[in-house]
Amino acid sequence: MTGWLNKYGGDQGRVIIFQDDAPYTKGEYNSHFREYTDGHYYDIYVGPRGHWKNQGDDGWANWGFQGNSARDKKDVWF
């Protein structure tokens, strides 16, 4: 997942990634991509804004993000 953060976010650009079958609530974003690895698809949102919530477990396998943000447990604000 770190590779995708770097690929789509460059130098600490805002990116958030969720495994596609993980429950989550998304905010706004500039663009969306999908990647596949190890039997799972991942939704990649570039330029996320606002409030995003991981509604599943908060393990690295299900989601990751980078960029200017604030996190409180399973909630992230960009």
PyMOL commands that set and color helices and strands:
alter all, ss='L'
color gray80, all
select helices_A, chain A and resi 2-9
alter helices_A, ss='H'
color red, helices_A
select strands_A, chain A and resi 15-19+24-25+31-37+40-46+51-54+63-66+70-72+75-77
alter strands_A, ss='S'
color yellow, strands_A
deselect
rebuild
show_as cartoon
